[in-house]
Amino acid sequence: MIKIANIAEFLSLELSLILDVRSPKEFAYSHIPNALNYPVLQDSQYEQIGTIYKQNSFNAKAMGASFVCQNIANHLVNLKDLLSPAKPFGIYCARGGMRSHSFYEVLKRIGYQVVLLEGGYKAYRTEVLNYLSSPLKHRFITLVGQTGCGKSEIIHSFANSLDIESLAKHFGSSFGGVLGKQPSMKYFYDLLFARLKNLENAPFVLVEGESKKLGNLILPTLLYETYHKAPKILIISPLEDRIKRIIKQYGKISKEFFETSMQKIAPFMKKSFWEEAKNAFYANNLEKVAEILLIEYYDKVYKKENYLYSITHTNTQNTLQEIQNFANTLK
């Protein structure tokens, strides 16, 4: 078993889990997807040592070693049922320095099959950026269609899909922020990288024709251009079904969220329909709200795209079969 691995070796290994030993703040901002945070220095300790280091590096190292020993001791107790000496697992810190080396040495001497990532998270980030700026190996099929036509549910139901909306926690529309707080741009790229790596051997990858910007996040240029140049399928759905999907996705939004989102679209919608939609919302007539917004806003701003094939979507399994049949014609 490799004990210290470069990024290529690290990613090729079948690791039972990965430990991120950076501070909770660093971890929360971005990390290797599915890694678990077991910090050898807590946020306050990390900041305290950084301040002392500027004045006296030796004292900072001594204090840091004390904190690290205490935290590692606590983690060993909490990890004993999670780690198995029979299964290799990974460990990393920011740059593969003292934080990860300290924990690595203890785990190794106990007898665990621990693999240290050389270069730490910085090496992982370099790999992510290089990957996303290089030609992708994937064969994409891109779904396009009007808002509410069911593209998202089709993507969710297909095993080999790149679900950009879920990764970005945003539906890409003016009302798209209903999925909660978005990840940082760094972590969004990490998630894209991890998913694309998993899909490299897929016969084809289903993706939605997202805009380049989803909320606060911007897609990598090469990925965006690649799936927009891919064969496209137009998804068609009856208005009544589109209304039901919109209510299901947005039916529980708050008054404040609704008003903020309506302000965003005010310049692109006739005032009479805009006011009618607001009045319908206050009257709790969500069907009417959805109908107005679909017809008088989303359908009018929707950019029609060229496509090779169209599917009238009424049943997910039937639609997935049609997509598979279409993919077979491209071979």
N, C-alpha and C positions, 0 to 999 in steps of 0.2 A: 504493500500500500504506500503510495506517495505521501510523504509527510508534509512537505511544503510544495505547493503547486502554483504554476503560473495560471493566468486567467483561462487560457485554452484548456489546460488540463483540468482545472477546477470545474469548468462548465461541462466537461465530458464525463465526469464521475457521477455515479448514482449515489448521491448522498441522502441519508435518511432525514436529515434536517441541517439547517445552517444557523449558526449563532452569530449575531451582530453584537459586538461588545462595545460599540460606541455609546455615547451618552444618549439618553432618551430624546433629547431635542434634535440631535443629528439624525437619529433613526426616524423620528416622526416626519422630518422634512423629505427624506428619500432613503431608500435602502434596497437591497436585493429582494425582489418579490418572494414572499413566503418565509423570509428569514425571521428569526425570533430574537427579540432584544434582551440581552443579558449584559447590561453595561458594567464594565469594571470601574468606571467613574460616573457618578451621578452628575446631573447638570451643574449643581452648585459646586461640587468638588472639582469638576473640570474647569469651571470659570475661576475658582479660587487658586488652583495650581497655575493656571495661565497668568494670573496677576502676579503671583509670587515669583514665577520663573523670570520675569523681566528684571527683578531685583536681585534674586539669588537662585541660580539654576540648581545648585546642589540641594538647597533646602526644599525646593519645589519637587525634585525627584524623590527625596526622602519622604515627604508628605504624600506624594502620589503613590509611592510603593505601599505605604501604610493603608491608604484608602483601597488600593487594588487588592491587597491581601484580604481585607475585611469583606469586600464585595465578592471576591472569588469564593471565599469560605461559605458565604450565604448561598451563592448560586449552586455550589456543589450539592448542598442539601436539597435545594429545590429541583435540581436536574437529575437526581439519582434514579428517578422512576421514568425519566424521559429518554435518557441516554443509555445505549446498550454497547458493551464492549465488542459485540459481534457485528455491529453495523457502523460503517464509516460516516462521519458527519463533518461539516465544514465550519470554519471560524474565520472572522475577519474584523478589522477595525478600519480606520480611515485610510491608512497608507501601509498597512502590514507592519506597524512598528511595535512599540513597547506594550501597548494595551492588548493586542491580540497575542503577541509572543508570550506575555506573562501567563495568560490563561491557557494558551496552547501547551506550554511546558508542563504545567500542573496536570492537565488532562492526559498528556502523552505519558507522563511518568506513572499515572494511576493505571494505565493500560488501555485507555480508549483509543479507537482508530480515528484520531482527529486529523483533519487536513487544514493547514493554514493557507489562506489565499495570499500569495506573494503580491505586494503592492496594494492590498486591501481594496476598499470600495473605490478608490481612485482608479485602480486598474480595471475594475468592472465598468465604471463610467466611461473610460476610454474605449472599451470594447463596445459598449452600447452606442456611442456616438459614431464610431467607425462603421458599425453594422448598419445603422440607419442612414448613413450617407453613402452607402455602397449599393450597387444593383441588387435588388431582392430576387431570391430564387423562386419565389412563390408564383403560382398561376392563379390570378384573382378572377372572380366573377362578381360584378358589382350590381347591387340592387338600387334602382332609382324609382321615384314615384312620389305622388303628392303626400302631404302630411297626413298621417293617420291611416295610410293604406295597409299597414301591417308589416313594414320592412323589419322593424325591431323584433317583433315576435318570431318572424322567420329566422332572423339571425340567431336569436336565443335558442331556437329549436334545432339548429344545425350544428353538429359536433365540430366540424372544421371551419369555424367562423372566426373572424376578427371583429369582436364586439367593441368598437371604438367608443360608443356612447357609454357603455358600462365602465370601461377603463377611465374615461374622462369624467364620469359622474355628471353628464350633461347631455341633453337631447339635441343640442345644437341650434335650438330655436330661441325666440325671445322669451318663451316661457320654460326654456330647457333646464333651468337651475333647480328643478324640484328634487333632484337626486341627492341633495346635500352638498357638503363642502367638497370642492374639487381637490385633487392631489396637486402637489407642486409640479412645475414643468419637468423637473428632473425625474420625479417618481413616475410621472406619466410616460416618459420615454423609457424608463426601466420596465414598466408594465408592457408597453408595446414590444420592446425587445424580447422579453421573456415569452410572450405569446407567439410572436413571429418565429422564434427559435423552435417552439413546440410544434409549429405548423409546417416546418420545412419539408417534411415528407408527405404532406397531405396531397391527394390527387388534384384538388383545387381548394381555394379558400374563398368563402363567401364573405363579402364585406358590403356595408352600406355606403353609398356615394356621399359621404359627409362633406360639409364645407371645411375649409382649412382651419377655421377657428371655431372652437366649441367652448363657449363661455370665456374663461381666462386662458385657455390652453390653445396652442397652435400646433398643428400636426407637422411632422417632419416633411419637408418639401418633396423628397424623393418618394416616400410612401404615398403621399397625396397624389402626386402626378402618376404614379404607377397604377393605382386602382382606378383612377379616372380614365386612363387609357385602355383599361381592360374591357372585355366584352360586357355589355350592360343588359340587364333584364328590367323591363318596366313592370312594376307591380301596380295593378289596378284593383280598386275596391269600391263597392257601392258607398254612397255618401252616408247612409244610415249606419253602416259598419264603421266607417271612419269616425263618426260622431261618438259611437260607443267606446272606441279605443281612446279617443281624446279624454272622455270623461273618466275612464279607468286610470289613465296616466295622471291627469291633472285635477281630478274631481275634489281633492282634499286640500287644495292650496289655500293659504290664508288670504284675508282681505288685503293685507299689506303687500304680499307677494303679487297678487293679481293687479293691484293698482300700479306697482312699480313696473311690471311687465307691460301693462297697457300703455304707460307713458313712453316706453321704448318704441312701440309700433304706431303711435299717434301720427307721426309725419307721413306714414305710408298707407293710411286708411281714411276713407271718407268720414267726416266728423259725425254724421248722422248714424252710421253703422257702429262707429266706435262708442257713441253714447248708448245706443241700443244694447250693445253687448254688455256694457257696464251695468245698465239698469236690469238686464236679465240676470246678471251675476248676483246683484243685491236682492233680487227676488228669488234667488236659489233655483232659477230655471237654467240648469247647466247644459241641458240639451240645446237650448236656444243659443247660449253663449258659444258653444262649440260649433254649431252650424254657422253662425255669423262669422266667427273668426276663420273658419275653414274657407268659406265661400268668398268673403269680402277682404280677407287679408292673405292667408297662406296660399290659396290657389292662384291669386293674382301676382304674388311675388315669386312663386315657384318658377325656377328656371328650367324650361323643358330641355331635355337632353336627348341625344341620339341613342338609340338602343337597337339591339339585334333581335330581341325576342320580348314578348309581353305575356304576362300571366294575370288572369283575373283571379284574385286571391279570395277564396271563401272558406278554404279548409287547409290548415297548415300542412298536414301530411301529403295531401294531393299536390300542394304547391312545391314542397320539397322534392317530390318525385318528378315533377315537371322540370325543376331546376337541374336535377341529376340527368334527366334525359337530354336537356339542352347541353349540359357539360359534355356528355358523351359525343355529341355531334362536333365538338371542337377538337377532338383528339386527332 
